[in-house]
Amino acid sequence: MPSDSLRWQHRPAFLIGVSATAGWLDALAFLSLGKVFLSFMTGNLLFLGLAAGTDDGALLGRAAVALAAFLAGTAVGARLTGSRLAAETPSGTMTRTLRIEAVLLAVFGALWLALGTPADHPGLLHVLIGVGAAAMGLQASVALALHLPNIATVAMTATLAQLGALLGWWRREGSDVLERTPDASLMLALCITYLIAAVIVAVVPQTAVMAVGPVVLLLATLAADARWTGPLVRRPASSS
């Protein structure tokens, strides 16, 4: 694995923050938007199949909206961001994509605050699912462009699999394999962060204010990353 990809693990504030955003949204959607996910698309594929097999039209519609919006967001984000981001080069395209994600998350929170309980407004519920899933699609496109192995920031399945595989590879191939994969401590931190975000959403009373959490997390993430590692938008060094 090219070392340039692994340099992204030295931006832990960024990776942990966006993972927390995804965990918060997934938990909020599952509890309040009809048991769908906004970042974990494997779950929505499962729900789509279950809904088709049980003639549950409502679940079918929610899962289909989430999947379609996520794919659209990923496509738009990939167009804006490109296929590769280097940790030590100008990353204005990433900043632009994440700002659009922040706008979508702000719209998500504002709609929820303005209109109240989504379950009382079926149309609003589907709009919220679409907006939130599109935001996570944008985030996924950025994660893919980082090329940091098995760290997607929108679902933890690949990260958990990488953790388990790392233990097996280490036993089989020795410590050299550790130099070709992300640090186990970072991968564990991402999983724990996603888990903690879900626990917070589950424990805190379900009020409309909870819908503002994702945009607050993302903006705090961008601020922390800029403070600790320098601005996301960096000017190339002068050749003079």
N, C-alpha and C positions, 0 to 999 in steps of 0.2 A: 504494500500500500504506500503510495507516494507520501513522503513526509509532509508535504504541503497540506494534505487533507487533515492529518493528525494535529496540525497546529491549531485547528479550531477548538480543540479541547482545552486550550489555554484561555478560552473565553467562557469560563464556567457560569458567570453571572448571566450571560445571554442565554446559554443553553438551558440552564435551570429555570430561568424566568419564563421562557416561552413554553417549556414543558408544564409549568404550573398553570399557565393560561389555558392550555389544552385540558388539563385535568379538571380545572374549575368548570369549564364549559361542558365537558362530557357529563360530569356529575349533575350540573344544573339542568341539562337537557333531559337526562334520564329521569330525574325526580319531578320535573315540572313541565316538560314538553312532550309527554307521551311516550316515555321509555324508548327514546332513540339516542344516538350519539352524534356529536358534531365534529369530532376528530377521529374517533375509532371506527373506521369504515368497515372493518371486518364484521363488527357487531351489526351494522346496518345491512350488510349483505345477508347475514343470518336472519335478521328480522324480515327482510324482503322475501326470503324463501319460506319462512314460517307463515307470513301473512298470505302468501300465494297458496300455500297448502291448506290453510285453515279458513280461507275466504274472509280474512280480516281486512276489509277495505281501508279502514282508518289507519291501521299500522302500515299497510302497504303504501299509502300516500305519504305518510311521514318519512318512512325509510327512503322512498324514491326521491322525495324532495331533498333530503340530506345528501344522498349519493350524487344526484345531479348537480347540486350547488357546490359540493366539494370538488367534483371533477372540473367544473367551470372555473372555480377559484384557482385550482392548481394550474390549469391551462393558461389563465391570465397571468398568474404569478410567474410561471415559467417564461412566458413571453417578455415580461418586464425584467426578470432577474437574470435570465440566461441559464446555462447548464453547469457553470462552475464558478465558485467564489473562492478566492484565496484570502487567507486570514490576514495577510500583510500587504494587501494591495487595495487601492481605492474601491469602496463598496457602496457607491451611491445608488446603484440599482437595488441592492438589498434594502437600503434605507427607504427608498421609494415604495417598494413592495410592502414593507412593514408599516409604513405610514398609512397606506391604503387599508391594510388589515386593522389598524387602530381606528380608522374612520368607520369601518364596518362594525367593529365591536362597540364603538360609541353609539352608532345607530341602533344596534341591538339593545343596549342598555336604555337608551332614550325611549324607544318604542315600548319597552316593558314598563318603564316608569310611568309613561304617559297613559297607557291603556289598561294597566292593571294585570290581573291574573290571566295568563294565556289560556288556561282551560275554559275560561268564560267567553273567549273570542277565537273560534276555530280558524278564522282567516289569519288573525294575528299569530297564532301558534305556528302556522306553516311559514309565514313570513320570517318569524324569528329563527326557525330551523334553517331556512334558506340563507339568511344573512350570516348566522353563526357558522354554518358549514362552509360557506364561501370564504369567510375569514380564515378558517382552518386550512382550506385549500391553498390560500396564499402562503400561510406559514409553512405548509408542507413543501411548497415549491422552493422556498428558501433553504429548508433543511436538506432537500435533495441536492441543491447546488453546492452545499458545503462538502458533500462526498465524505462525510465523517462516518465510518462504517457502522451500519445498524443503529444509527441515532437519527430518528425521524422527528422527534419532539412533539408529534401529534398522536403517537400510540407507543406503548412500551413493549409490545410483543417481541419485536426484533432485538430490542435492547436486553430484555430478559434472556432471550435465546443466546445472544452474544456472551452474556455473563456465564451461562451454563457451559457453553462451548469453550470459553476461555479456560475454565477449570480443566476440562478434558484435554484441550490442546497442551496446556502447561504440563499435565501429567505425562502426555505422550511425547511432546517435542521439546520440552525444556523451556527455560525462561526467555529464549530468543523470540518466541511468539508474542510475548508481551510488548515488544517494541513495534509490532506491526498492527496493534489494535488499540482502541481508546483505553484509557486507564479504567480499571475496574471500579475505582472509587468514584469516578465521574458517572459511569453508567448506573451505579447503585444510587448515587445522589439524584439522578434524573427520575428513577423509578420511585424513590421515596418522596420526592417533591410532588410528583403526579398523585401519589397516594395521599399525601397530606392535604393537597388541595381538595380532593374528593371528601376527605374526612371533615374538613372545615365546612364545605357546602352542606354536608349531611347533618352536622351538629348545629350550625347556626340556624335560627328560625328562618323559614322560607318567605322572605319579604322581597319586594321588587328591587330593593337596593342591591341585592345579591347579583343582579344582572349587570351592575356596573363593575363588578370585580374583575372580569377579564380585561377590560380596557385599562383599568388602573394597573393591573399586573404587567401588561405589555408596555405601557408608558414608563413604569418604574424600571422595567428590564432594560429598555433602551437608554434611560438615564444612567443606570448603574454601569452598563457596558461602556457608554461613552466616558464616564468618570474614571473607570478602572483601566480601560485599554486604549483610551483616546477616541476621538469622534469616529462614528461609523463611516462618515464621508471623509476621506483623507486625500490630500493633494499629493501627487507624485513628487518626490524629491527633485529639486532643481538640478539640472545638469551642469549649471555654471559653477 
